[in-house]
Structure formats: structure tokens, C-alpha cells
Amino acid sequence: MTIRQTMLSVVVPAYNEEQRLPKSLQVLWDTVGRYFSTFEIIIVDDGSTDRTADIVMSFSEQRPGVRLIRYQKNRGKGYAVRTGVLAAVGDLVLFSDADLSTPVSEVEKLLRAMEGGADVAIGSRAVRDTVIVKRQPLYRVLMGKTFNKFVQLLATPGISDTQCGFKLFTQSAALSLFSDCRIDGFGFDVEVLFLARKRGLTIREIGVQWLNSPESKVHPIVDSARMLRDLLVIRRHAMMGDYGCISSRRTKIEASASE
């Protein structure tokens, strides 16, 4: 294992995560430190009503690389990730879910993709080399597959899994893309990849290890309906020119064959 001299920023959105954060923070700190000589961990408290902020502040007292961004109103995962990414100063920017459903050590796979020339490397649960340690309930799997069919049709053809919460960006790609993103909810993953694809960035989809968390905050019906609505909102923003300059260059999307 090679320790990279580039700086990594890790952005973690957190909403009422007092139960999972103590363990997740320690794992993040220990694991990222094995891969990078310099790094920062940015926890974005998305209007939590529990002790999320207190836990982060306590953890950061002896760890200057840990930062807390906090605001009072719950704005949504997309807003939280966007806020953290735009505050990041690393050469590479990773965002990860607080439950660490994808182990942080899987960043090694994404790093190899970046070193091979990718602008964006995304963890995937739907391509070859994916390792599902604990699967979602069948109804969530079926709903996810249905949602992806709409995503493929309306936004990001060629990407098998847009929703895995483990994505790595070069700093320039992160700032360019998230500066123009507008979706505050769970549909933000599709939006950022839609923009990356339209702007001609190289996207690598990488099979990663994944463990379903039973405490998922994604409501299978309510949030699925919102994400479908977000697909239409993304198309409308694109048609209205709200995303700024969108290149028509062909995007290079590389992925293993689907399972």
C-alpha cells in the first residue's frame, strides 16, 4: 500500500447520526490516514436535533483535520454534500455515507481509477467485482432497479448504479460540478453525474464492497417518488440553461460488465 502525498478531503453528510458517528469517525480517521499523508474529514450536520454536532466537536479536539459544518434547518443530503464539497480544499474529494456501507478502504480502488486518468470514480453495487456482504430487502432492490431504468432513460445512460454513497472527484471536477448542482435531496447523485457526463468528464464505475445498513434514512416510497421528480427537474434545468456551459463532447464512461 502506497501512502499518497496528495491531500484528500472526505465529506460526510450527517443527519441525527449520534449512534453511528462515534465508530464511523474513528474508522474514517484510522483508514484515511493509512492512504494519505495529508487529509481532512468534513462532517456536515444537516440540521440534526440530536448530539451529532457535539460528537464531532469532541472528536475533533485532538484531531485538527476534522471539521464540522453545521446549520439549523434540515436541507437534505444533496445540500449537505454540496456544502461540504464546496468547502473542501483537498486535491481529491471523496464523499461517503455516515454508515460506511462501503468500507473506506475501498477508496484504494477509486484511487487507481483516478491515477488512470478518471475525473470521477464512483463506487457501484451493480457491476462485476462488486461484493455485496449484506443485501437490501428484495423490495428495495426491485425499487432501485426500477429507478435506475428511469435514470438510464432520462439522465445517465451507461451508468449502472448512480446511488451508491461513495464517490471520488478531482478537485477541479468537484468544484465545477457541485457549483452548478441544484438538487437538495437524494436525487443529487444523478444530477452530478448528469453534469459530469454532459461536460465530457471521464467517469469510472468501480465495483466495491457494500453492506446494507438497516437504519437507512431513504424511505422506499416517499423518497423514490421525490427522486423520480428530481429526474424531471434535472431535465428542465438542462433545457432552461440553468447549468451553465454544458459541453456536447462525448463522455468516456468505463465500467465492468453488469452482473
C-alpha positions in Angstrom: 0.0 0.0 0.0 1.3 3.4 -1.1 0.8 6.5 1.1 -0.3 9.3 -1.3 1.2 12.7 -0.9 -1.8 14.4 -2.4 -4.4 15.7 0.0 -7.8 14.0 0.4 -11.0 15.7 1.6 -13.7 13.4 2.9 -17.2 14.8 3.0 -19.7 13.0 5.2 -23.4 14.3 5.4 -24.9 13.6 8.8 -28.5 13.9 10.0 -29.2 12.7 13.5 -26.2 10.3 13.5 -25.2 10.3 17.2 -25.4 6.5 17.2 -23.2 5.7 14.3 -20.8 8.6 14.2 -18.5 7.7 17.1 -17.5 4.5 15.4 -17.5 5.9 11.9 -15.3 8.8 12.7 -12.7 6.6 14.3 -12.7 4.3 11.3 -12.5 7.2 8.9 -9.6 8.7 10.7 -7.6 5.5 11.0 -8.3 4.3 7.5 -7.8 7.5 5.5 -4.5 8.1 7.4 -3.2 4.8 6.0 -3.6 6.0 2.5 -2.9 9.8 2.6 -0.2 11.7 4.4 -2.5 14.8 4.5 -6.3 14.8 4.7 -9.3 16.4 6.1 -12.7 15.0 7.2 -15.6 17.3 6.9 -18.8 16.4 8.7 -21.8 18.4 7.5 -24.5 18.4 10.2 -27.7 18.7 8.2 -29.8 20.3 10.9 -29.6 17.4 13.4 -31.7 17.5 16.5 -29.6 15.1 18.5 -25.9 15.2 19.6 -24.4 14.8 16.2 -22.5 18.2 16.4 -21.3 17.6 19.9 -19.8 14.2 18.9 -17.9 15.7 16.0 -16.6 18.6 18.1 -15.4 16.3 20.8 -13.7 14.0 18.3 -12.0 16.9 16.6 -10.4 18.4 19.8 -7.3 16.3 19.3 -7.6 15.9 15.6 -7.2 19.2 13.7 -8.0 17.6 10.4 -11.7 17.0 11.4 -14.0 19.9 10.5 -17.7 20.4 11.4 -20.1 22.4 9.2 -23.4 23.0 10.9 -26.7 24.7 10.0 -30.0 24.7 11.8 -32.5 23.6 9.2 -32.6 20.1 7.7 -32.0 20.8 3.9 -31.4 17.3 2.5 -28.5 15.1 1.6 -27.7 16.8 -1.7 -27.5 20.2 0.0 -25.2 18.8 2.8 -22.9 17.1 0.3 -22.7 20.1 -1.9 -21.9 22.4 1.1 -19.1 20.1 2.2 -17.6 19.6 -1.3 -17.5 23.4 -1.9 -15.7 23.9 1.4 -13.1 21.2 0.7 -9.5 22.1 0.0 -8.1 18.6 -0.9 -6.6 17.7 -4.3 -9.2 14.9 -4.3 -12.7 15.0 -2.8 -14.5 11.8 -1.6 -18.0 11.7 -0.2 -19.1 8.8 1.9 -22.2 8.0 3.8 -22.0 8.1 7.6 -22.9 4.4 7.9 -19.8 3.4 5.9 -21.9 0.9 4.0 -18.9 0.9 1.6 -15.8 0.4 3.7 -13.4 3.4 3.5 -10.6 1.1 2.4 -12.4 0.7 -0.9 -11.0 4.2 -1.7 -7.9 2.3 -3.0 -10.0 1.0 -6.0 -11.2 4.5 -6.8 -7.7 6.0 -6.5 -6.4 3.6 -9.1 -9.1 4.8 -11.4 -8.1 8.4 -10.8 -4.5 7.6 -11.4 -5.6 6.0 -14.7 -7.0 9.3 -15.8 -10.6 9.4 -14.5 -12.1 12.7 -13.4 -14.8 11.0 -11.4 -14.7 7.5 -9.9 -17.9 6.1 -8.4 -18.5 3.0 -6.2 -21.1 0.7 -7.7 -23.2 -2.2 -6.5 -24.2 -3.3 -10.0 -21.1 -4.2 -11.9 -18.6 -7.0 -12.0 -16.2 -7.1 -9.0 -19.0 -5.8 -6.7 -19.1 -7.7 -3.4 -22.4 -7.5 -1.6 -21.8 -8.6 2.0 -25.4 -8.0 3.2 -28.1 -7.3 0.6 -31.0 -5.0 0.9 -34.5 -6.4 1.3 -35.9 -7.6 -2.0 -38.4 -4.7 -2.3 -35.6 -2.1 -2.1 -33.6 -4.0 -4.7 -36.6 -4.0 -7.1 -37.3 -0.3 -6.5 -33.7 0.5 -7.1 -33.6 -1.3 -10.4 -36.8 0.4 -11.5 -35.4 3.8 -10.6 -32.2 3.1 -12.5 -34.2 2.3 -15.6 -35.7 5.8 -15.5 -32.2 7.2 -14.8 -30.7 5.4 -17.8 -33.5 6.8 -20.0 -33.6 10.4 -18.8 -30.2 11.3 -17.4 -27.2 9.0 -17.3 -27.2 6.1 -19.8 -24.3 3.8 -19.3 -24.1 4.1 -15.5 -25.5 1.1 -13.7 -25.6 2.5 -10.2 -25.8 6.2 -9.5 -26.9 6.0 -5.9 -24.0 4.3 -4.1 -22.8 6.8 -1.5 -19.1 6.5 -2.3 -17.8 8.8 -5.0 -14.4 10.4 -5.7 -13.7 13.5 -7.7 -10.6 15.5 -8.7 -10.8 18.9 -7.0 -11.4 20.7 -10.3 -14.2 18.4 -11.3 -15.8 18.6 -7.8 -15.8 22.4 -7.7 -17.1 22.7 -11.3 -19.9 20.2 -10.9 -21.2 21.0 -7.4 -21.1 24.7 -8.0 -23.9 24.2 -10.6 -25.8 21.4 -8.8 -29.3 22.4 -7.5 -30.9 19.2 -6.2 -31.0 19.2 -2.4 -32.4 15.7 -1.9 -31.3 12.2 -2.7 -31.5 12.8 -6.5 -28.3 14.9 -6.3 -26.2 11.8 -7.3 -27.9 11.7 -10.6 -27.6 15.4 -11.1 -23.8 15.5 -10.5 -23.3 12.5 -12.8 -25.6 14.0 -15.5 -23.4 17.2 -15.5 -20.2 15.2 -15.5 -21.4 13.2 -18.5 -22.6 16.3 -20.4 -19.3 18.1 -19.7 -17.2 15.4 -21.2 -15.5 14.2 -18.0 -14.2 10.7 -17.7 -16.3 8.6 -15.3 -15.2 5.3 -14.0 -17.8 3.0 -12.3 -16.0 0.6 -9.9 -17.4 -2.4 -8.2 -17.0 -2.1 -4.4 -17.8 -4.0 -1.3 -21.1 -3.0 0.2 -23.0 -3.8 3.4 -26.7 -2.8 3.6 -27.5 -0.7 6.7 -30.9 -1.5 8.2 -31.0 2.1 9.5 -31.1 3.6 6.1 -32.8 7.0 6.1 -34.2 6.6 2.5 -37.9 6.0 2.6 -38.7 3.4 -0.1 -41.9 5.1 -1.3 -41.7 8.8 -0.4 -38.0 9.3 -1.4 -38.3 7.2 -4.5 -41.2 9.4 -5.7 -39.0 12.5 -4.9 -36.1 11.1 -6.8 -38.3 10.4 -9.9 -39.5 14.0 -9.6 -35.8 15.1 -9.4 -35.1 13.5 -12.7 -37.7 15.7 -14.4 -36.3 18.7 -12.6 -32.8 17.9 -13.9 -34.1 17.7 -17.4 -35.9 21.0 -17.0 -32.8 22.8 -15.6 -30.8 21.5 -18.6 -33.4 22.6 -21.1 -33.6 26.1 -19.5 -29.8 26.5 -19.5 -29.6 26.7 -15.7 -26.5 24.5 -15.5 -24.2 27.0 -17.3 -22.0 25.7 -20.0 -22.8 22.1 -20.9 -20.4 20.6 -23.4 -21.6 18.2 -26.0 -18.4 16.3 -26.0 -18.8 12.5 -25.7 -18.2 11.4 -22.1 -16.0 8.4 -21.5 -17.8 6.0 -19.1 -15.8 2.9 -18.1 -17.3 0.1 -16.1 -17.1 -3.6 -15.6 -19.7 -5.7 -17.3 -23.0 -5.8 -15.3 -23.7 -8.8 -13.2 
